[in-house]
């Protein structure tokens, strides 16, 4: 469902952060400084979660590995 929301956009109430980030771009000026700041903020939360839960992430990947 998340992929469909990203591709189709959905409504403004349920749109994911990436769609809202794309809507920040104005039609008259590029606003790259706003887009780059928004992209950094959008990227910060998943990066933060990965760095602090990396131990569990690697443990889950290794538990499904096949020894060969």
PDB file of N, CA, C and O in Angstrom, chain B, residues numbered from 101:
ATOM      1  N   UNK B 101       0.823  -1.185   0.000  1.00  0.00           N
ATOM      2  CA  UNK B 101       0.000   0.000   0.000  1.00  0.00           C
ATOM      3  C   UNK B 101       0.876   1.261   0.000  1.00  0.00           C
ATOM      4  O   UNK B 101       0.517   2.269  -0.608  1.00  0.00           O
ATOM      5  N   UNK B 102       2.021   1.197   0.682  1.00  0.00           N
ATOM      6  CA  UNK B 102       2.901   2.359   0.714  1.00  0.00           C
ATOM      7  C   UNK B 102       3.443   2.680  -0.668  1.00  0.00           C
ATOM      8  O   UNK B 102       3.581   3.850  -1.024  1.00  0.00           O
ATOM      9  N   UNK B 103       3.753   1.645  -1.455  1.00  0.00           N
ATOM     10  CA  UNK B 103       4.261   1.880  -2.809  1.00  0.00           C
ATOM     11  C   UNK B 103       3.190   2.558  -3.652  1.00  0.00           C
ATOM     12  O   UNK B 103       3.490   3.468  -4.424  1.00  0.00           O
ATOM     13  N   UNK B 104       1.949   2.122  -3.509  1.00  0.00           N
ATOM     14  CA  UNK B 104       0.857   2.744  -4.256  1.00  0.00           C
ATOM     15  C   UNK B 104       0.679   4.203  -3.839  1.00  0.00           C
ATOM     16  O   UNK B 104       0.410   5.055  -4.686  1.00  0.00           O
ATOM     17  N   UNK B 105       0.823   4.501  -2.564  1.00  0.00           N
ATOM     18  CA  UNK B 105       0.709   5.888  -2.113  1.00  0.00           C
ATOM     19  C   UNK B 105       1.827   6.747  -2.670  1.00  0.00           C
ATOM     20  O   UNK B 105       1.606   7.907  -3.019  1.00  0.00           O
ATOM     21  N   UNK B 106       3.027   6.188  -2.755  1.00  0.00           N
ATOM     22  CA  UNK B 106       4.153   6.957  -3.292  1.00  0.00           C
ATOM     23  C   UNK B 106       3.970   7.209  -4.779  1.00  0.00           C
ATOM     24  O   UNK B 106       4.221   8.315  -5.260  1.00  0.00           O
ATOM     25  N   UNK B 107       3.533   6.186  -5.512  1.00  0.00           N
ATOM     26  CA  UNK B 107       3.382   6.329  -6.959  1.00  0.00           C
ATOM     27  C   UNK B 107       2.182   7.193  -7.309  1.00  0.00           C
ATOM     28  O   UNK B 107       2.292   8.100  -8.135  1.00  0.00           O
ATOM     29  N   UNK B 108       1.046   6.927  -6.698  1.00  0.00           N
ATOM     30  CA  UNK B 108      -0.186   7.632  -7.051  1.00  0.00           C
ATOM     31  C   UNK B 108      -0.368   8.934  -6.284  1.00  0.00           C
ATOM     32  O   UNK B 108      -1.058   9.837  -6.757  1.00  0.00           O
ATOM     33  N   UNK B 109       0.224   9.040  -5.137  1.00  0.00           N
ATOM     34  CA  UNK B 109       0.145  10.269  -4.367  1.00  0.00           C
ATOM     35  C   UNK B 109      -0.907  10.257  -3.281  1.00  0.00           C
ATOM     36  O   UNK B 109      -0.669  10.788  -2.196  1.00  0.00           O
ATOM     37  N   UNK B 110      -2.059   9.669  -3.536  1.00  0.00           N
ATOM     38  CA  UNK B 110      -3.114   9.660  -2.534  1.00  0.00           C
ATOM     39  C   UNK B 110      -3.608  11.066  -2.237  1.00  0.00           C
ATOM     40  O   UNK B 110      -3.396  11.981  -3.032  1.00  0.00           O
ATOM     41  N   UNK B 111      -4.252  11.240  -1.122  1.00  0.00           N
ATOM     42  CA  UNK B 111      -4.706  12.567  -0.712  1.00  0.00           C
ATOM     43  C   UNK B 111      -3.645  13.211   0.166  1.00  0.00           C
ATOM     44  O   UNK B 111      -2.715  12.541   0.615  1.00  0.00           O
ATOM     45  N   UNK B 112      -3.777  14.480   0.405  1.00  0.00           N
ATOM     46  CA  UNK B 112      -2.790  15.206   1.223  1.00  0.00           C
ATOM     47  C   UNK B 112      -2.784  14.703   2.666  1.00  0.00           C
ATOM     48  O   UNK B 112      -1.763  14.810   3.346  1.00  0.00           O
ATOM     49  N   UNK B 113      -3.895  14.161   3.143  1.00  0.00           N
ATOM     50  CA  UNK B 113      -3.956  13.682   4.530  1.00  0.00           C
ATOM     51  C   UNK B 113      -3.152  12.405   4.747  1.00  0.00           C
ATOM     52  O   UNK B 113      -2.607  12.190   5.830  1.00  0.00           O
ATOM     53  N   UNK B 114      -3.075  11.559   3.722  1.00  0.00           N
ATOM     54  CA  UNK B 114      -2.397  10.270   3.884  1.00  0.00           C
ATOM     55  C   UNK B 114      -1.139  10.148   3.031  1.00  0.00           C
ATOM     56  O   UNK B 114      -0.562   9.064   2.947  1.00  0.00           O
ATOM     57  N   UNK B 115      -0.709  11.215   2.408  1.00  0.00           N
ATOM     58  CA  UNK B 115       0.472  11.159   1.550  1.00  0.00           C
ATOM     59  C   UNK B 115       1.727  10.925   2.386  1.00  0.00           C
ATOM     60  O   UNK B 115       1.884  11.522   3.451  1.00  0.00           O
ATOM     61  N   UNK B 116       2.631  10.049   1.903  1.00  0.00           N
ATOM     62  CA  UNK B 116       3.887   9.841   2.625  1.00  0.00           C
ATOM     63  C   UNK B 116       4.794  11.065   2.515  1.00  0.00           C
ATOM     64  O   UNK B 116       4.539  11.982   1.734  1.00  0.00           O
ATOM     65  N   UNK B 117       5.832  11.056   3.298  1.00  0.00           N
ATOM     66  CA  UNK B 117       6.729  12.208   3.383  1.00  0.00           C
ATOM     67  C   UNK B 117       7.410  12.521   2.057  1.00  0.00           C
ATOM     68  O   UNK B 117       7.682  13.684   1.762  1.00  0.00           O
ATOM     69  N   UNK B 118       7.686  11.503   1.260  1.00  0.00           N
ATOM     70  CA  UNK B 118       8.350  11.745  -0.020  1.00  0.00           C
ATOM     71  C   UNK B 118       7.448  12.501  -0.989  1.00  0.00           C
ATOM     72  O   UNK B 118       7.928  13.327  -1.764  1.00  0.00           O
ATOM     73  N   UNK B 119       6.157  12.228  -0.952  1.00  0.00           N
ATOM     74  CA  UNK B 119       5.221  12.938  -1.822  1.00  0.00           C
ATOM     75  C   UNK B 119       5.082  14.383  -1.366  1.00  0.00           C
ATOM     76  O   UNK B 119       5.030  15.298  -2.189  1.00  0.00           O
ATOM     77  N   UNK B 120       5.023  14.585  -0.062  1.00  0.00           N
ATOM     78  CA  UNK B 120       4.944  15.946   0.459  1.00  0.00           C
ATOM     79  C   UNK B 120       6.215  16.725   0.147  1.00  0.00           C
ATOM     80  O   UNK B 120       6.158  17.932  -0.090  1.00  0.00           O
ATOM     81  N   UNK B 121       7.354  16.050   0.144  1.00  0.00           N
ATOM     82  CA  UNK B 121       8.615  16.695  -0.208  1.00  0.00           C
ATOM     83  C   UNK B 121       8.601  17.149  -1.667  1.00  0.00           C
ATOM     84  O   UNK B 121       9.076  18.239  -1.988  1.00  0.00           O
ATOM     85  N   UNK B 122       8.060  16.316  -2.540  1.00  0.00           N
ATOM     86  CA  UNK B 122       7.982  16.684  -3.958  1.00  0.00           C
ATOM     87  C   UNK B 122       7.029  17.851  -4.175  1.00  0.00           C
ATOM     88  O   UNK B 122       7.206  18.625  -5.116  1.00  0.00           O
ATOM     89  N   UNK B 123       6.031  17.987  -3.325  1.00  0.00           N
ATOM     90  CA  UNK B 123       5.085  19.092  -3.487  1.00  0.00           C
ATOM     91  C   UNK B 123       5.666  20.425  -2.999  1.00  0.00           C
ATOM     92  O   UNK B 123       5.069  21.478  -3.226  1.00  0.00           O
ATOM     93  N   UNK B 124       6.808  20.387  -2.342  1.00  0.00           N
ATOM     94  CA  UNK B 124       7.439  21.627  -1.890  1.00  0.00           C
ATOM     95  C   UNK B 124       7.995  22.445  -3.051  1.00  0.00           C
ATOM     96  O   UNK B 124       8.155  23.661  -2.947  1.00  0.00           O
ATOM     97  N   UNK B 125       8.285  21.767  -4.148  1.00  0.00           N
ATOM     98  CA  UNK B 125       8.869  22.458  -5.294  1.00  0.00           C
ATOM     99  C   UNK B 125       7.818  23.376  -5.919  1.00  0.00           C
ATOM    100  O   UNK B 125       6.750  22.927  -6.336  1.00  0.00           O
ATOM    101  N   UNK B 126       8.134  24.643  -5.974  1.00  0.00           N
ATOM    102  CA  UNK B 126       7.212  25.612  -6.555  1.00  0.00           C
ATOM    103  C   UNK B 126       7.280  25.613  -8.069  1.00  0.00           C
ATOM    104  O   UNK B 126       8.240  25.108  -8.651  1.00  0.00           O
ATOM    105  N   UNK B 127       6.285  26.166  -8.701  1.00  0.00           N
ATOM    106  CA  UNK B 127       6.263  26.171 -10.155  1.00  0.00           C
ATOM    107  C   UNK B 127       7.044  27.357 -10.731  1.00  0.00           C
ATOM    108  O   UNK B 127       7.451  27.311 -11.892  1.00  0.00           O
ATOM    109  N   UNK B 128       7.256  28.396  -9.960  1.00  0.00           N
ATOM    110  CA  UNK B 128       7.924  29.582 -10.481  1.00  0.00           C
ATOM    111  C   UNK B 128       9.422  29.613 -10.189  1.00  0.00           C
ATOM    112  O   UNK B 128      10.199  30.147 -10.981  1.00  0.00           O
ATOM    113  N   UNK B 129       9.823  29.050  -9.069  1.00  0.00           N
ATOM    114  CA  UNK B 129      11.264  29.022  -8.752  1.00  0.00           C
ATOM    115  C   UNK B 129      11.635  27.625  -8.295  1.00  0.00           C
ATOM    116  O   UNK B 129      10.786  26.866  -7.828  1.00  0.00           O
ATOM    117  N   UNK B 130      12.898  27.292  -8.432  1.00  0.00           N
ATOM    118  CA  UNK B 130      13.306  25.918  -8.157  1.00  0.00           C
ATOM    119  C   UNK B 130      13.303  25.604  -6.663  1.00  0.00           C
ATOM    120  O   UNK B 130      12.838  24.533  -6.272  1.00  0.00           O
ATOM    121  N   UNK B 131      13.800  26.493  -5.826  1.00  0.00           N
ATOM    122  CA  UNK B 131      13.793  26.259  -4.384  1.00  0.00           C
ATOM    123  C   UNK B 131      14.633  25.073  -3.960  1.00  0.00           C
ATOM    124  O   UNK B 131      14.217  24.283  -3.113  1.00  0.00           O
ATOM    125  N   UNK B 132      15.819  24.943  -4.545  1.00  0.00           N
ATOM    126  CA  UNK B 132      16.653  23.789  -4.234  1.00  0.00           C
ATOM    127  C   UNK B 132      17.099  23.773  -2.783  1.00  0.00           C
ATOM    128  O   UNK B 132      17.315  22.700  -2.218  1.00  0.00           O
ATOM    129  N   UNK B 133      17.239  24.937  -2.170  1.00  0.00           N
ATOM    130  CA  UNK B 133      17.657  24.964  -0.769  1.00  0.00           C
ATOM    131  C   UNK B 133      16.577  24.359   0.129  1.00  0.00           C
ATOM    132  O   UNK B 133      16.896  23.711   1.126  1.00  0.00           O
ATOM    133  N   UNK B 134      15.318  24.562  -0.208  1.00  0.00           N
ATOM    134  CA  UNK B 134      14.228  23.976   0.575  1.00  0.00           C
ATOM    135  C   UNK B 134      14.146  22.477   0.317  1.00  0.00           C
ATOM    136  O   UNK B 134      13.942  21.695   1.246  1.00  0.00           O
ATOM    137  N   UNK B 135      14.303  22.076  -0.940  1.00  0.00           N
ATOM    138  CA  UNK B 135      14.244  20.652  -1.264  1.00  0.00           C
ATOM    139  C   UNK B 135      15.384  19.872  -0.632  1.00  0.00           C
ATOM    140  O   UNK B 135      15.174  18.761  -0.147  1.00  0.00           O
ATOM    141  N   UNK B 136      16.582  20.432  -0.627  1.00  0.00           N
ATOM    142  CA  UNK B 136      17.710  19.710  -0.041  1.00  0.00           C
ATOM    143  C   UNK B 136      17.574  19.610   1.477  1.00  0.00           C
ATOM    144  O   UNK B 136      17.928  18.587   2.061  1.00  0.00           O
ATOM    145  N   UNK B 137      17.070  20.650   2.112  1.00  0.00           N
ATOM    146  CA  UNK B 137      16.844  20.575   3.562  1.00  0.00           C
ATOM    147  C   UNK B 137      15.754  19.558   3.880  1.00  0.00           C
ATOM    148  O   UNK B 137      15.877  18.794   4.837  1.00  0.00           O
ATOM    149  N   UNK B 138      14.704  19.545   3.092  1.00  0.00           N
ATOM    150  CA  UNK B 138      13.637  18.569   3.292  1.00  0.00           C
ATOM    151  C   UNK B 138      14.099  17.145   3.058  1.00  0.00           C
ATOM    152  O   UNK B 138      13.700  16.233   3.782  1.00  0.00           O
ATOM    153  N   UNK B 139      14.942  16.945   2.045  1.00  0.00           N
ATOM    154  CA  UNK B 139      15.466  15.611   1.765  1.00  0.00           C
ATOM    155  C   UNK B 139      16.358  15.128   2.908  1.00  0.00           C
ATOM    156  O   UNK B 139      16.329  13.950   3.264  1.00  0.00           O
ATOM    157  N   UNK B 140      17.135  16.020   3.473  1.00  0.00           N
ATOM    158  CA  UNK B 140      17.990  15.637   4.598  1.00  0.00           C
ATOM    159  C   UNK B 140      17.154  15.237   5.812  1.00  0.00           C
ATOM    160  O   UNK B 140      17.454  14.247   6.478  1.00  0.00           O
ATOM    161  N   UNK B 141      16.116  16.001   6.094  1.00  0.00           N
ATOM    162  CA  UNK B 141      15.251  15.685   7.232  1.00  0.00           C
ATOM    163  C   UNK B 141      14.506  14.377   6.991  1.00  0.00           C
ATOM    164  O   UNK B 141      14.340  13.580   7.915  1.00  0.00           O
ATOM    165  N   UNK B 142      14.053  14.148   5.750  1.00  0.00           N
ATOM    166  CA  UNK B 142      13.358  12.912   5.409  1.00  0.00           C
ATOM    167  C   UNK B 142      14.279  11.712   5.547  1.00  0.00           C
ATOM    168  O   UNK B 142      13.829  10.626   5.909  1.00  0.00           O
ATOM    169  N   UNK B 143      15.558  11.893   5.263  1.00  0.00           N
ATOM    170  CA  UNK B 143      16.521  10.811   5.327  1.00  0.00           C
ATOM    171  C   UNK B 143      17.035  10.583   6.758  1.00  0.00           C
ATOM    172  O   UNK B 143      17.518   9.492   7.061  1.00  0.00           O
ATOM    173  N   UNK B 144      16.943  11.557   7.617  1.00  0.00           N
ATOM    174  CA  UNK B 144      17.552  11.475   8.942  1.00  0.00           C
ATOM    175  C   UNK B 144      16.893  10.427   9.837  1.00  0.00           C
ATOM    176  O   UNK B 144      17.598   9.690  10.526  1.00  0.00           O
ATOM    177  N   UNK B 145      15.571  10.340   9.848  1.00  0.00           N
ATOM    178  CA  UNK B 145      14.889   9.403  10.740  1.00  0.00           C
ATOM    179  C   UNK B 145      15.191   7.940  10.405  1.00  0.00           C
ATOM    180  O   UNK B 145      15.545   7.195  11.319  1.00  0.00           O
ATOM    181  N   UNK B 146      15.073   7.480   9.151  1.00  0.00           N
ATOM    182  CA  UNK B 146      15.444   6.084   8.873  1.00  0.00           C
ATOM    183  C   UNK B 146      16.919   5.785   9.146  1.00  0.00           C
ATOM    184  O   UNK B 146      17.260   4.690   9.593  1.00  0.00           O
ATOM    185  N   UNK B 147      17.788   6.755   8.879  1.00  0.00           N
ATOM    186  CA  UNK B 147      19.203   6.563   9.168  1.00  0.00           C
ATOM    187  C   UNK B 147      19.446   6.447  10.669  1.00  0.00           C
ATOM    188  O   UNK B 147      20.235   5.609  11.107  1.00  0.00           O
ATOM    189  N   UNK B 148      18.787   7.267  11.445  1.00  0.00           N
ATOM    190  CA  UNK B 148      18.888   7.224  12.903  1.00  0.00           C
ATOM    191  C   UNK B 148      18.414   5.872  13.435  1.00  0.00           C
ATOM    192  O   UNK B 148      19.070   5.270  14.285  1.00  0.00           O
ATOM    193  N   UNK B 149      17.282   5.402  12.933  1.00  0.00           N
ATOM    194  CA  UNK B 149      16.746   4.107  13.383  1.00  0.00           C
ATOM    195  C   UNK B 149      17.704   2.988  12.999  1.00  0.00           C
ATOM    196  O   UNK B 149      17.950   2.093  13.808  1.00  0.00           O
ATOM    197  N   UNK B 150      18.247   3.013  11.791  1.00  0.00           N
ATOM    198  CA  UNK B 150      19.171   1.959  11.372  1.00  0.00           C
ATOM    199  C   UNK B 150      20.436   1.951  12.220  1.00  0.00           C
ATOM    200  O   UNK B 150      20.891   0.887  12.639  1.00  0.00           O
ATOM    201  N   UNK B 151      21.002   3.113  12.477  1.00  0.00           N
ATOM    202  CA  UNK B 151      22.259   3.151  13.226  1.00  0.00           C
ATOM    203  C   UNK B 151      22.100   2.652  14.656  1.00  0.00           C
ATOM    204  O   UNK B 151      22.987   1.976  15.177  1.00  0.00           O
ATOM    205  N   UNK B 152      20.984   2.976  15.293  1.00  0.00           N
ATOM    206  CA  UNK B 152      20.819   2.571  16.682  1.00  0.00           C
ATOM    207  C   UNK B 152      20.212   1.185  16.846  1.00  0.00           C
ATOM    208  O   UNK B 152      20.277   0.614  17.935  1.00  0.00           O
ATOM    209  N   UNK B 153      19.625   0.634  15.795  1.00  0.00           N
ATOM    210  CA  UNK B 153      19.090  -0.723  15.865  1.00  0.00           C
ATOM    211  C   UNK B 153      19.827  -1.664  14.920  1.00  0.00           C
ATOM    212  O   UNK B 153      19.287  -2.695  14.520  1.00  0.00           O
ATOM    213  N   UNK B 154      21.054  -1.313  14.565  1.00  0.00           N
ATOM    214  CA  UNK B 154      21.843  -2.085  13.613  1.00  0.00           C
ATOM    215  C   UNK B 154      22.113  -3.493  14.123  1.00  0.00           C
ATOM    216  O   UNK B 154      22.151  -4.437  13.334  1.00  0.00           O
ATOM    217  N   UNK B 155      22.299  -3.646  15.413  1.00  0.00           N
ATOM    218  CA  UNK B 155      22.583  -4.953  15.995  1.00  0.00           C
ATOM    219  C   UNK B 155      21.445  -5.926  15.687  1.00  0.00           C
ATOM    220  O   UNK B 155      21.694  -7.073  15.317  1.00  0.00           O
ATOM    221  N   UNK B 156      20.207  -5.478  15.836  1.00  0.00           N
ATOM    222  CA  UNK B 156      19.056  -6.326  15.581  1.00  0.00           C
ATOM    223  C   UNK B 156      18.836  -6.542  14.083  1.00  0.00           C
ATOM    224  O   UNK B 156      18.363  -7.600  13.667  1.00  0.00           O
ATOM    225  N   UNK B 157      19.174  -5.556  13.292  1.00  0.00           N
ATOM    226  CA  UNK B 157      19.053  -5.674  11.845  1.00  0.00           C
ATOM    227  C   UNK B 157      19.991  -6.753  11.312  1.00  0.00           C
ATOM    228  O   UNK B 157      19.573  -7.601  10.522  1.00  0.00           O
ATOM    229  N   UNK B 158      21.240  -6.729  11.731  1.00  0.00           N
ATOM    230  CA  UNK B 158      22.231  -7.721  11.292  1.00  0.00           C
ATOM    231  C   UNK B 158      21.875  -9.096  11.845  1.00  0.00           C
ATOM    232  O   UNK B 158      22.037 -10.101  11.153  1.00  0.00           O
ATOM    233  N   UNK B 159      21.396  -9.150  13.072  1.00  0.00           N
ATOM    234  CA  UNK B 159      21.005 -10.418  13.686  1.00  0.00           C
ATOM    235  C   UNK B 159      19.868 -11.067  12.905  1.00  0.00           C
ATOM    236  O   UNK B 159      19.861 -12.285  12.722  1.00  0.00           O
ATOM    237  N   UNK B 160      18.912 -10.271  12.446  1.00  0.00           N
ATOM    238  CA  UNK B 160      17.797 -10.801  11.659  1.00  0.00           C
ATOM    239  C   UNK B 160      18.232 -11.291  10.289  1.00  0.00           C
ATOM    240  O   UNK B 160      17.717 -12.290   9.787  1.00  0.00           O
ATOM    241  N   UNK B 161      19.181 -10.588   9.686  1.00  0.00           N
ATOM    242  CA  UNK B 161      19.679 -11.021   8.373  1.00  0.00           C
ATOM    243  C   UNK B 161      20.463 -12.322   8.514  1.00  0.00           C
ATOM    244  O   UNK B 161      20.323 -13.224   7.689  1.00  0.00           O
ATOM    245  N   UNK B 162      21.285 -12.423   9.553  1.00  0.00           N
ATOM    246  CA  UNK B 162      22.118 -13.595   9.727  1.00  0.00           C
ATOM    247  C   UNK B 162      21.310 -14.819  10.170  1.00  0.00           C
ATOM    248  O   UNK B 162      21.736 -15.950   9.934  1.00  0.00           O
ATOM    249  N   UNK B 163      20.169 -14.618  10.798  1.00  0.00           N
ATOM    250  CA  UNK B 163      19.373 -15.765  11.236  1.00  0.00           C
ATOM    251  C   UNK B 163      18.752 -16.502  10.058  1.00  0.00           C
ATOM    252  O   UNK B 163      18.448 -17.690  10.167  1.00  0.00           O
ATOM    253  N   UNK B 164      18.561 -15.826   8.948  1.00  0.00           N
ATOM    254  CA  UNK B 164      18.003 -16.466   7.767  1.00  0.00           C
ATOM    255  C   UNK B 164      19.050 -16.936   6.779  1.00  0.00           C
ATOM    256  O   UNK B 164      18.713 -17.464   5.720  1.00  0.00           O
ATOM    257  N   UNK B 165      20.315 -16.748   7.114  1.00  0.00           N
ATOM    258  CA  UNK B 165      21.390 -17.135   6.189  1.00  0.00           C
ATOM    259  C   UNK B 165      21.568 -18.655   6.162  1.00  0.00           C
ATOM    260  O   UNK B 165      21.371 -19.336   7.168  1.00  0.00           O
ATOM    261  N   UNK B 166      21.936 -19.157   5.017  1.00  0.00           N
ATOM    262  CA  UNK B 166      22.166 -20.586   4.856  1.00  0.00           C
ATOM    263  C   UNK B 166      23.667 -20.836   4.863  1.00  0.00           C
ATOM    264  O   UNK B 166      24.417 -20.224   4.102  1.00  0.00           O
ATOM    265  N   UNK B 167      24.096 -21.750   5.740  1.00  0.00           N
ATOM    266  CA  UNK B 167      25.522 -22.082   5.783  1.00  0.00           C
ATOM    267  C   UNK B 167      25.846 -22.986   4.614  1.00  0.00           C
ATOM    268  O   UNK B 167      25.085 -23.890   4.270  1.00  0.00           O
ATOM    269  N   UNK B 168      26.992 -22.723   4.013  1.00  0.00           N
ATOM    270  CA  UNK B 168      27.304 -23.539   2.841  1.00  0.00           C
ATOM    271  C   UNK B 168      28.697 -23.828   2.652  1.00  0.00           C
ATOM    272  O   UNK B 168      29.062 -24.508   1.693  1.00  0.00           O
TER     273      UNK B 168
END
